[in-house]
Amino acid sequence: MISTVNQSKNEIFEIGERCRQDLESGLMELKAIKDEVKQALQQEEELDYQTKQARRRLSEVSKFFHTYSEKDIRKAYQYAHDLQTKLILTKQKAKQLMERRDDLERRLKNLKNTIERADNLVAQISVVLKYLTSDMKQIGQALEDAKLKQEFGLRILEAQEEEKKRLSREIHDGPAQMMANVLMRSDLIEKVYKERGVEEALVEIRNLKNMVRSALYEVRRIIYDLRPMALDDLGLVPALNKFLSTLEEYNRSIQRNTTIRFRNIGLEVRLPSKLEIALFRLIQESVQNALKHSNASEIVVKLEIGKEKVLAVIKDNGQGFDIHKRKSNSFGILGMKERMELLEGELNIDSKPGKGTVVRLSVPIHVHGKGLSYTLSKTFEKNL
């Protein structure tokens, strides 16, 4: 469509240019015709004067014909007749020239109108093309966003299936195996008690207790990964504090020397359950992205819960990245943006290669269905 409109614009422009060329040649022709008309009118005026003089001469010769010879009379008559003929021809020529001049002036006027209309059409089509091109870019971006969202949706389904598989493996390899061992140990304790006595049976019971304790730890760990109980029991701040300290210890156990610091500089109050869950997952995603991709030695999480808005900053001193480039099969940031749209909040990511990454989250606390504006406190502003 844009190509067709652009082609039409070029054709109208060419029509306008041809009209301009015709106008220039027409103006030159009109000037020449006007000169010819002027000369014809001057010649007509001169011939008219000469004709009048010839008629007077002829009248005089006719009146006093007895004093003039026949030759003089014939000569005077012929001269008057020739002048009259020339005058008639000159008038006809002048009339034809003036008609031609008038016709050419009308054609040139039409050409000027055509040129103006062509220029206006070209200008209007340029505006249309500009809007079309802009709209097509927006449509292309919308299609790209829709495609990314579709891919993101498919990735969510895949992630859900992978998570189910992971949980299935963890339960099978962890608590399920331990419970099977507990069952076998209980049979063994009964046999030891009968064959070897109470002392050795008590030793087996102590081993069984340790096994049950390990199974309980594994079950609690799996439950915590699914949803931290501290989030429901104590709220966002304690849950984040426990999660980040546990995550730091776990990373150190696998020889990742990354320090994770958490600072709450706002109110330590309970928020709506869904909002606490969403904020916890957003901060969790940001911290885990930093651990996976940044190679940072330090990650700082700052949180402020105000009366009307929750603000969070996740900053690392890692390798950073180009925010304009998206890795294939990478939907972490897109997922965070989707969550922020649902929360009617703002997500800002500031990062450059070699300069670390700063993620800023701003989420309104909804009161009666409306998000209220909030100004950063001086304390939080200072700590940003």
C-alpha positions as CSV (number, residue, x, y, z in Angstrom):
1,M,0.0,0.0,0.0
2,I,2.8,2.4,0.9
3,S,4.6,1.5,-2.3
4,T,1.5,2.2,-4.4
5,V,0.9,5.5,-2.7
6,N,4.5,6.5,-3.1
7,Q,4.4,5.6,-6.8
8,S,1.2,7.7,-7.2
9,K,3.0,10.6,-5.5
10,N,5.9,10.3,-8.0
11,E,3.6,10.2,-11.0
12,I,1.8,13.3,-9.8
13,F,5.1,15.0,-9.2
14,E,6.1,14.1,-12.8
15,I,2.8,15.5,-14.1
16,G,3.5,18.7,-12.2
17,E,7.1,18.9,-13.7
18,R,5.8,18.4,-17.2
19,C,3.2,21.1,-16.7
20,R,6.0,23.4,-15.5
21,Q,8.0,22.7,-18.6
22,D,4.8,23.4,-20.8
23,L,4.2,26.6,-18.8
24,E,7.7,27.8,-19.4
25,S,7.5,27.1,-23.2
26,G,4.0,28.5,-23.2
27,L,5.1,31.8,-21.6
28,M,7.8,32.2,-24.2
29,E,5.3,31.5,-27.0
30,L,2.8,34.0,-25.4
31,K,5.5,36.7,-25.3
32,A,6.3,36.1,-29.0
33,I,2.5,36.2,-29.9
34,K,2.0,39.4,-27.9
35,D,4.9,41.0,-29.9
36,E,3.3,39.9,-33.1
37,V,-0.1,41.3,-32.0
38,K,1.5,44.6,-31.2
39,Q,3.3,44.7,-34.6
40,A,0.0,43.7,-36.4
41,L,-1.9,46.4,-34.6
42,Q,0.7,49.0,-35.4
43,Q,0.7,47.9,-39.0
44,E,-3.1,47.9,-39.1
45,E,-3.1,51.5,-37.7
46,E,-0.6,52.6,-40.3
47,L,-2.5,50.9,-43.2
48,D,-5.8,52.4,-42.0
49,Y,-4.2,55.8,-42.2
50,Q,-2.7,55.1,-45.6
51,T,-6.0,53.7,-46.8
52,K,-7.9,56.9,-45.7
53,Q,-5.3,59.0,-47.6
54,A,-5.6,56.8,-50.7
55,R,-9.4,57.2,-50.6
56,R,-9.1,60.9,-50.4
57,R,-6.7,60.9,-53.4
58,L,-9.1,58.6,-55.3
59,S,-12.1,60.9,-54.5
60,E,-10.1,63.9,-55.6
61,V,-9.0,62.2,-58.9
62,S,-12.6,61.0,-59.5
63,K,-14.0,64.5,-58.8
64,F,-11.6,66.2,-61.2
65,F,-11.2,63.3,-63.7
66,H,-11.0,65.7,-66.7
67,T,-7.8,67.2,-65.3
68,Y,-6.2,63.7,-64.8
69,S,-5.3,61.1,-67.3
70,E,-6.9,57.7,-67.4
71,K,-3.6,56.2,-66.3
72,D,-3.5,58.4,-63.2
73,I,-7.1,57.5,-62.3
74,R,-6.3,53.8,-62.7
75,K,-3.2,54.1,-60.6
76,A,-5.0,55.9,-57.8
77,Y,-7.7,53.3,-57.8
78,Q,-5.3,50.4,-57.8
79,Y,-3.2,51.9,-54.9
80,A,-6.4,52.4,-52.8
81,H,-7.5,48.9,-53.6
82,D,-4.1,47.3,-52.6
83,L,-4.0,49.3,-49.3
84,Q,-7.6,48.1,-48.6
85,T,-6.7,44.5,-49.2
86,K,-3.6,44.8,-47.0
87,L,-5.6,46.4,-44.3
88,I,-8.2,43.5,-44.4
89,L,-5.5,40.9,-44.3
90,T,-3.7,42.7,-41.5
91,K,-6.9,42.9,-39.5
92,Q,-7.5,39.2,-40.0
93,K,-4.0,38.4,-38.9
94,A,-4.3,40.6,-35.8
95,K,-7.6,38.9,-35.0
96,Q,-6.1,35.4,-35.4
97,L,-3.1,36.4,-33.3
98,M,-5.3,37.8,-30.5
99,E,-7.5,34.7,-30.5
100,R,-4.4,32.6,-30.3
101,R,-3.1,34.8,-27.5
102,D,-6.3,34.5,-25.6
103,D,-6.5,30.7,-26.1
104,L,-2.8,30.4,-24.9
105,E,-3.5,32.5,-21.9
106,R,-6.4,30.3,-20.9
107,R,-4.2,27.2,-21.4
108,L,-1.4,28.7,-19.3
109,K,-3.9,29.6,-16.6
110,N,-5.2,25.9,-16.6
111,L,-1.5,24.8,-16.4
112,K,-0.9,27.0,-13.4
113,N,-4.0,25.6,-11.7
114,T,-2.8,22.0,-12.5
115,I,0.6,22.7,-11.1
116,E,-0.9,24.1,-7.9
117,R,-3.2,21.1,-7.5
118,A,-0.3,18.7,-8.2
119,D,1.8,20.5,-5.6
120,N,-1.0,20.3,-3.1
121,L,-1.6,16.6,-3.9
122,V,2.1,15.8,-3.5
123,A,2.1,17.7,-0.1
124,Q,-1.0,15.8,1.0
125,I,0.3,12.5,-0.1
126,S,3.6,13.2,1.7
127,V,1.6,13.7,4.9
128,V,-0.4,10.5,4.3
129,L,2.8,8.6,3.6
130,K,4.3,10.0,6.8
131,Y,1.3,8.8,8.8
132,L,1.2,5.5,7.0
133,T,4.9,4.8,7.6
134,S,4.5,5.8,11.2
135,D,1.4,3.6,11.6
136,M,3.1,0.7,9.9
137,K,6.1,1.0,12.3
138,Q,3.7,1.0,15.2
139,I,1.8,-2.0,13.7
140,G,5.1,-3.7,13.2
141,Q,6.1,-3.0,16.8
142,A,2.7,-4.2,18.0
143,L,3.1,-7.4,16.0
144,E,6.5,-7.9,17.3
145,D,5.2,-7.4,20.9
146,A,2.4,-9.8,20.2
147,K,4.8,-12.4,18.9
148,L,7.0,-11.9,22.0
149,K,4.0,-12.3,24.2
150,Q,2.9,-15.4,22.4
151,E,6.4,-16.8,22.8
152,F,6.4,-15.8,26.4
153,G,3.1,-17.6,26.9
154,L,4.5,-20.7,25.4
155,R,7.6,-20.4,27.5
156,I,5.4,-20.1,30.6
157,L,3.7,-23.3,29.7
158,E,7.0,-25.0,29.1
159,A,8.4,-23.6,32.3
160,Q,5.3,-24.9,34.2
161,E,5.9,-28.4,32.8
162,E,9.6,-28.2,33.6
163,E,8.8,-27.0,37.1
164,K,6.4,-30.0,37.5
165,K,9.1,-32.3,36.3
166,R,11.7,-30.7,38.6
167,L,9.3,-31.0,41.6
168,S,8.5,-34.6,40.7
169,R,12.3,-35.5,40.5
170,E,13.1,-33.6,43.7
171,I,10.2,-35.3,45.6
172,H,11.1,-38.7,44.1
173,D,14.8,-38.4,44.7
174,G,14.5,-36.6,48.1
175,P,11.6,-37.1,50.5
176,A,10.1,-40.1,48.7
177,Q,13.4,-42.0,48.9
178,M,13.9,-40.9,52.5
179,M,10.4,-42.1,53.4
180,A,11.1,-45.4,51.7
181,N,14.3,-45.7,53.7
182,V,12.4,-44.8,56.9
183,L,10.0,-47.7,56.2
184,M,12.9,-50.0,55.6
185,R,14.7,-48.7,58.8
186,S,11.6,-49.3,60.9
187,D,11.6,-53.0,59.7
188,L,15.3,-53.1,60.5
189,I,14.8,-51.7,64.0
190,E,12.2,-54.3,64.8
191,K,14.6,-57.0,63.6
192,V,17.6,-55.5,65.5
193,Y,15.5,-55.2,68.7
194,K,14.5,-58.9,68.5
195,E,18.0,-60.2,67.6
196,R,20.5,-57.8,69.3
197,G,18.6,-56.1,72.1
198,V,17.5,-52.6,73.1
199,E,20.8,-50.7,72.9
200,E,21.5,-51.4,69.3
201,A,17.8,-50.8,68.5
202,L,18.1,-47.3,70.1
203,V,21.1,-46.6,67.9
204,E,19.0,-47.4,64.9
205,I,16.1,-45.3,66.2
206,R,18.5,-42.3,66.5
207,N,19.7,-42.8,62.9
208,L,16.0,-43.0,61.9
209,K,15.3,-39.7,63.6
210,N,18.2,-38.1,61.6
211,M,16.8,-39.5,58.4
212,V,13.3,-38.2,59.2
213,R,14.8,-34.7,60.1
214,S,16.6,-34.6,56.7
215,A,13.3,-35.6,54.9
216,L,11.5,-32.9,56.8
217,Y,14.1,-30.4,55.8
218,E,13.9,-31.4,52.1
219,V,10.1,-31.1,52.2
220,R,10.2,-27.6,53.8
221,R,12.8,-26.5,51.3
222,I,10.6,-27.6,48.4
223,I,7.6,-25.9,50.0
224,Y,9.7,-22.7,50.5
225,D,10.7,-22.7,46.8
226,L,7.1,-22.9,45.8
227,R,5.9,-20.2,48.2
228,P,7.8,-18.9,51.2
229,M,5.6,-19.4,54.3
230,A,7.2,-16.3,55.9
231,L,5.5,-14.3,53.2
232,D,2.1,-15.3,54.4
233,D,3.0,-15.3,58.1
234,L,5.2,-12.3,58.5
235,G,5.0,-10.2,55.3
236,L,7.2,-9.0,52.5
237,V,10.2,-7.5,54.4
238,P,10.9,-10.6,56.6
239,A,10.3,-12.9,53.7
240,L,12.8,-11.0,51.5
241,N,15.3,-10.8,54.4
242,K,15.2,-14.6,54.9
243,F,15.2,-15.4,51.2
244,L,18.2,-13.2,50.4
245,S,20.2,-14.5,53.3
246,T,19.4,-18.1,52.5
247,L,20.3,-17.5,48.8
248,E,23.6,-15.9,49.8
249,E,24.5,-18.9,52.0
250,Y,23.5,-21.3,49.2
251,N,25.7,-19.5,46.7
252,R,28.6,-19.6,49.1
253,S,28.1,-23.3,49.5
254,I,28.6,-23.8,45.8
255,Q,31.7,-21.5,45.8
256,R,30.1,-18.3,44.5
257,N,31.4,-15.4,46.6
258,T,28.6,-13.0,45.9
259,T,27.5,-10.8,48.8
260,I,23.8,-10.0,48.9
261,R,22.8,-7.0,51.1
262,F,19.2,-6.1,51.9
263,R,18.1,-2.7,53.3
264,N,14.5,-1.8,54.2
265,I,14.3,2.0,54.6
266,G,10.5,2.3,54.6
267,L,7.5,1.1,56.6
268,E,7.5,-2.5,57.7
269,V,3.8,-3.0,57.2
270,R,1.7,-5.7,55.6
271,L,0.5,-5.2,52.0
272,P,-2.3,-6.9,50.1
273,S,-1.4,-10.6,49.6
274,K,-1.3,-10.5,45.8
275,L,0.9,-7.4,45.9
276,E,3.3,-9.0,48.3
277,I,3.6,-12.1,46.1
278,A,4.1,-10.1,42.9
279,L,6.8,-7.8,44.5
280,F,8.5,-10.8,46.1
281,R,8.7,-12.6,42.7
282,L,9.9,-9.5,40.9
283,I,12.7,-8.9,43.3
284,Q,13.5,-12.7,43.3
285,E,13.7,-12.6,39.5
286,S,15.9,-9.6,39.5
287,V,18.3,-11.0,42.0
288,Q,18.5,-14.4,40.4
289,N,19.1,-12.8,37.0
290,A,22.0,-10.9,38.6
291,L,23.4,-14.1,40.0
292,K,23.1,-16.0,36.8
293,H,24.3,-13.5,34.3
294,S,26.2,-10.6,35.8
295,N,29.1,-12.3,37.6
296,A,28.7,-9.7,40.3
297,S,30.6,-9.7,43.6
298,E,27.9,-7.7,45.3
299,I,24.1,-7.3,44.9
300,V,22.2,-4.6,46.9
301,V,18.5,-4.7,47.4
302,K,16.8,-1.6,48.7
303,L,13.1,-1.5,49.6
304,E,10.8,1.3,50.7
305,I,7.1,0.7,51.5
306,G,5.4,4.1,51.6
307,K,1.9,5.0,52.3
308,E,0.9,5.1,48.6
309,K,3.7,3.4,46.7
310,V,6.3,0.6,47.0
311,L,9.8,1.3,45.6
312,A,12.5,-1.2,45.1
313,V,16.0,-1.0,43.7
314,I,18.2,-4.0,42.8
315,K,21.7,-3.0,42.0
316,D,24.8,-5.1,41.1
317,N,28.4,-4.4,40.2
318,G,28.5,-7.0,37.5
319,Q,29.4,-7.0,33.8
320,G,26.1,-5.4,32.7
321,F,24.5,-5.8,29.3
322,D,23.1,-3.9,26.3
323,I,19.4,-3.3,27.2
324,H,18.5,-2.9,23.5
325,K,19.6,-6.4,22.6
326,R,17.5,-9.4,23.6
327,K,19.0,-12.9,23.8
328,S,17.2,-15.7,22.1
329,N,15.0,-17.8,24.5
330,S,15.4,-15.1,27.1
331,F,12.0,-13.9,28.5
332,G,13.0,-12.8,32.1
333,I,12.7,-9.1,31.5
334,L,9.5,-9.5,29.3
335,G,8.0,-11.5,32.2
336,M,8.8,-8.7,34.7
337,K,7.3,-6.1,32.3
338,E,4.1,-8.2,32.1
339,R,3.8,-8.3,35.9
340,M,4.4,-4.6,36.1
341,E,1.7,-3.9,33.6
342,L,-0.8,-5.9,35.7
343,L,0.3,-4.0,38.8
344,E,0.1,-0.6,36.9
345,G,3.6,0.1,38.0
346,E,6.8,1.2,36.4
347,L,9.9,-0.9,35.6
348,N,13.2,0.9,34.6
349,I,16.4,-1.0,33.8
350,D,19.6,0.9,33.5
351,S,22.6,-1.1,32.3
352,K,25.7,-0.8,30.1
353,P,28.4,-3.4,29.3
354,G,31.0,-3.3,32.1
355,K,28.9,-0.9,34.2
356,G,26.7,-3.1,36.2
357,T,22.9,-3.1,36.3
358,V,20.3,-1.2,38.2
359,V,16.6,-2.3,38.2
360,R,14.0,0.1,39.6
361,L,10.5,-1.0,40.5
362,S,7.7,1.4,41.4
363,V,4.3,-0.1,42.2
364,P,1.3,1.9,43.5
365,I,-0.6,0.6,46.5
366,H,-4.2,0.6,45.4
367,V,-6.8,2.2,47.6
368,H,-10.4,1.8,46.5
369,G,-9.2,0.6,43.1
370,K,-7.1,3.7,42.4
371,G,-3.3,4.0,42.5
372,L,-2.1,7.1,44.3
373,S,1.0,9.1,43.4
374,Y,3.9,9.1,45.8
375,T,7.0,11.2,46.2
376,L,10.3,9.7,47.1
377,S,11.3,10.4,50.7
378,K,14.6,12.2,51.1
379,T,16.0,9.1,52.8
380,F,15.2,6.9,49.9
381,E,16.3,9.5,47.3
382,K,19.6,9.8,49.1
383,N,20.2,6.0,49.1
384,L,19.4,5.5,45.4
